[in-house]
């Protein structure tokens, strides 16, 4: 396999606050080239995003430069959803916040937290997430929600979509939409998503 060093669009470089989080070395790109599936897609570059605002800036830049984007969190997909040949945005490393609410009846989690981490927090209150994928130690909330994961015990009653109350979505335009603005203000008075 030949992996050439690639150039990243200048708009994308400008969108990332700390350029040390942009990975273009062959060894870094090959490390992200596959997930748990049989696909092998080497990204042109990898960006380890810091927050939702930066993800928005990256998406705006990628849209302007016509660069395809794939998001990656746990990389446990069996169908290749977390591998791509364009820009790969890692949303695991800086997105692990977990807030337990209402005595464990609700939880607000960022996409990089694993199902096991969230369930460990909820177990203290006698609760757990609906979805129970077998890869709970490695799979993350971002992938679980994106794929509507359920696991063997959940089926259609406790899958991701049926147990989801709200979420923060970053659109291709870079706009950050929070479907629970009052909760966001309460948890993040400074406005951080």
CORQUI-V358842 format. One record per backbone hydrogen bond with DSSP energy under -1.0 kcal/mol. CO is the residue of the C=O (numbers start at 0). NH is the residue of the N-H. E is the energy in kcal/mol with one decimal. If there is no record, write none. Layout:
co:CO nh:NH e:E
co:CO nh:NH e:E
//
This chain:
co:8 nh:12 e:-1.8
co:9 nh:13 e:-2.4
co:10 nh:14 e:-1.0
co:12 nh:15 e:-1.1
co:17 nh:20 e:-2.4
co:18 nh:21 e:-1.7
co:20 nh:47 e:-2.4
co:22 nh:45 e:-2.3
co:24 nh:28 e:-2.4
co:25 nh:29 e:-2.8
co:26 nh:30 e:-1.4
co:29 nh:32 e:-1.4
co:32 nh:40 e:-2.7
co:44 nh:87 e:-2.5
co:45 nh:22 e:-3.9
co:46 nh:89 e:-2.9
co:50 nh:54 e:-2.2
co:51 nh:55 e:-2.4
co:52 nh:56 e:-2.1
co:53 nh:57 e:-2.7
co:54 nh:58 e:-2.6
co:55 nh:59 e:-2.4
co:56 nh:60 e:-2.4
co:57 nh:61 e:-2.8
co:58 nh:62 e:-2.5
co:59 nh:63 e:-2.4
co:60 nh:64 e:-2.2
co:61 nh:66 e:-2.7
co:67 nh:86 e:-3.2
co:69 nh:88 e:-3.0
co:71 nh:90 e:-3.0
co:79 nh:82 e:-1.5
co:85 nh:43 e:-2.4
co:85 nh:44 e:-1.2
co:86 nh:69 e:-2.5
co:87 nh:46 e:-2.6
co:88 nh:71 e:-2.7
co:89 nh:48 e:-1.5
co:94 nh:111 e:-2.5
co:96 nh:109 e:-2.6
co:98 nh:107 e:-2.9
co:100 nh:103 e:-1.3
co:100 nh:105 e:-1.8
co:101 nh:104 e:-1.4
co:105 nh:100 e:-2.7
co:107 nh:98 e:-3.2
co:109 nh:112 e:-1.4
co:110 nh:141 e:-2.3
co:112 nh:140 e:-2.6
co:113 nh:117 e:-2.3
co:114 nh:118 e:-2.8
co:115 nh:119 e:-2.2
co:116 nh:120 e:-1.6
co:117 nh:121 e:-2.3
co:118 nh:122 e:-2.6
co:121 nh:124 e:-2.0
co:121 nh:126 e:-2.0
co:122 nh:125 e:-1.6
co:132 nh:135 e:-1.2
co:134 nh:137 e:-2.1
co:134 nh:138 e:-3.4
co:135 nh:115 e:-2.2
co:138 nh:114 e:-1.9
co:139 nh:143 e:-2.4
co:140 nh:144 e:-2.7
co:141 nh:145 e:-2.4
co:142 nh:146 e:-2.0
co:143 nh:148 e:-2.5
co:148 nh:159 e:-1.6
co:149 nh:131 e:-3.2
co:150 nh:154 e:-1.3
co:153 nh:156 e:-1.2
co:153 nh:157 e:-1.3
co:158 nh:162 e:-1.1
co:166 nh:178 e:-2.3
co:168 nh:176 e:-3.4
co:170 nh:173 e:-2.3
co:174 nh:170 e:-2.9
co:176 nh:168 e:-3.3
co:179 nh:183 e:-2.1
co:180 nh:184 e:-2.3
co:181 nh:185 e:-1.9
co:182 nh:186 e:-2.4
co:183 nh:187 e:-2.9
co:187 nh:190 e:-2.5
//
